[in-house]
Amino acid sequence: MQAISTTTVYAVGVPIILALIFIEAMTSARKNLGFYEPRDTWGTIGLLSGNILTSVAIQGTTLGFSFYLYQFRVFTLNDALESWQVWLISFLMIDFIFYWYHRAAHRVRLLWAIHMNHHSSVEMNFSVAFRQAWFGPISKAPFFMVMPLIGFDPSITVVAALCSRLWGVVGHTQWIGKLGWLDSIFNTPSTHRVHHGTNPEYVDSNYGNLFIFWDRLFGTYSKEQAPVIFGLVKNLNTNNPLKITFHTWAAIARDLRDSQSLFEIAGYIFGPPDWMPSREKTYIDKS
């Protein structure tokens, strides 16, 4: 299994994903389901293009740094376990770290400014999976640097992470309904639709990428019940990738300009996306 490369994964995975998008789009058109909206799709293509450019620019550096850190590992996982065990634990570790990164990306405004691009679509289809944040590869890197230090081989990690990302595409659809017991273990279309929901009972839930049991374990799981309303709590009403990418950054800049203390500066940057100082809350309560 260690001979698997990212090229092999792309060669197998990309045609499957393109086929899924084509079949879903054709089914939507034939049955008039309205899963796809042209302007939304063009916005997705613009966001994906920027993400690819960022990934290409830093991928070599981050992978090289991972191999550098691997020299200082506390133990060598490859020597302690069988190959299949290393791969299994790698998938679990990647998903565990992603869960906490993803959760932080929704609860820390600085990270939300990057991640919100992915939630900016009011549609839900396979192509929405590619509505990726331009600076996403940069924001994820610090979270995953722990893996080589504790003994995960970067050459395996990079392939396992790619497989996990490709699996993440499958969750972005309305075409596939609930899948019974699978919804209790994996991040299925049902559980991921909830994650993209703006319904009050769905906001900030279901952060796992491959597995959903992290959410059950840490109290962030929500089951799909009411029809999901997709998008942001306050939608941007634009598919311009530049406006989407820099919308929250501009809002942060305005808030920092009006800050009255270091505490407020820290709150606007590291607090939740809806954080505001008590003086603002008092004003809103009285208005």
Residue pairs with C-beta under 8 A, 6 or more apart in sequence:
1 83
1 84
1 87
2 83
2 155
2 156
4 159
5 159
6 158
6 159
6 162
9 159
9 162
9 163
9 166
10 162
13 162
13 163
13 166
17 126
17 166
17 169
20 126
20 169
20 170
21 125
21 126
21 127
24 35
24 36
24 125
24 126
24 173
24 175
25 35
25 36
25 125
27 33
27 175
28 34
28 35
28 36
28 125
28 175
29 36
33 174
33 175
35 123
35 124
35 125
35 173
35 174
35 175
36 123
36 125
36 127
37 123
39 239
40 121
40 122
40 123
40 239
41 127
42 239
43 120
43 121
43 131
43 238
43 239
43 240
43 241
43 244
44 121
44 127
44 128
44 130
44 131
45 130
46 239
46 240
46 241
47 117
47 120
47 130
47 131
47 132
47 133
47 134
47 241
47 244
47 245
48 130
48 131
48 132
49 241
50 134
50 241
50 245
51 132
51 133
51 134
51 136
51 137
53 134
54 134
54 135
54 136
54 137
54 138
55 137
58 137
58 138
58 141
59 137
62 137
62 141
63 154
63 158
65 145
66 144
66 145
66 147
66 148
66 154
66 157
66 158
67 148
67 154
69 145
69 148
69 149
70 148
70 149
70 153
70 154
72 149
73 148
73 149
73 150
73 151
74 149
74 150
74 151
75 150
75 151
76 151
77 86
77 89
77 151
77 152
77 153
78 86
78 153
78 156
80 151
81 89
86 153
86 156
87 156
87 160
90 152
90 156
90 157
90 160
91 160
91 163
91 164
91 210
92 211
93 147
93 152
94 144
94 147
94 157
94 160
94 161
94 164
94 210
95 164
95 208
95 209
95 210
95 211
95 214
96 214
97 143
97 144
97 146
97 147
98 140
98 143
98 164
98 207
98 208
98 209
99 207
99 208
99 209
99 214
99 215
99 218
100 143
101 139
101 140
101 143
101 144
102 115
102 207
102 208
102 209
103 207
103 218
103 220
104 111
104 143
105 111
105 112
105 114
105 115
105 139
106 112
106 115
106 204
106 207
106 273
107 204
107 272
107 273
108 270
108 271
108 272
109 248
109 252
109 268
109 269
109 270
109 271
109 272
109 273
109 275
110 252
110 269
110 270
111 139
112 248
112 273
113 248
113 249
113 252
114 133
114 134
114 135
114 136
114 138
114 139
115 133
115 136
115 139
116 133
116 232
116 244
116 247
116 248
116 273
117 131
117 132
117 133
117 134
117 136
117 244
117 245
118 131
118 132
118 133
118 136
119 196
119 231
119 232
120 131
120 231
120 232
120 235
120 236
120 244
121 128
121 131
121 230
121 231
122 230
122 231
122 235
123 230
124 172
124 173
124 174
124 193
124 196
124 228
124 230
125 172
125 173
125 174
125 175
126 169
126 170
126 172
126 173
127 172
128 172
128 196
129 168
129 169
129 171
129 172
130 169
133 139
133 245
134 241
134 245
144 157
144 161
147 154
147 157
148 154
148 157
164 209
164 210
165 209
167 187
167 209
167 210
168 187
168 192
168 209
168 210
170 176
170 188
170 189
171 187
171 188
171 189
171 191
171 192
171 193
171 195
172 189
172 192
172 196
173 189
174 189
174 193
175 189
176 188
176 189
176 190
177 189
177 190
178 188
178 190
178 224
179 188
179 189
179 190
182 188
183 190
183 191
183 212
183 223
183 224
184 212
184 213
184 216
185 211
185 212
185 213
186 210
186 211
186 212
187 206
187 208
187 209
187 210
187 211
187 212
188 212
190 224
191 206
191 208
191 212
191 215
191 221
191 223
191 224
192 206
193 224
193 228
193 230
194 202
194 205
194 206
194 222
194 223
194 224
194 228
195 202
195 205
195 206
195 207
196 228
196 230
196 231
197 203
197 228
197 229
197 230
198 229
198 230
198 231
198 232
198 233
199 226
199 228
199 229
201 222
201 225
201 226
202 222
202 228
203 233
204 220
205 215
205 220
205 221
205 222
206 212
206 215
206 220
206 221
206 222
207 214
207 215
207 220
208 214
208 215
212 221
215 221
236 243
236 244
236 247
238 244
248 273
252 268
252 269
255 268
256 265
256 268
256 269
259 265
259 268
260 277
260 279
263 277
264 277
267 275
267 276
267 277
268 275
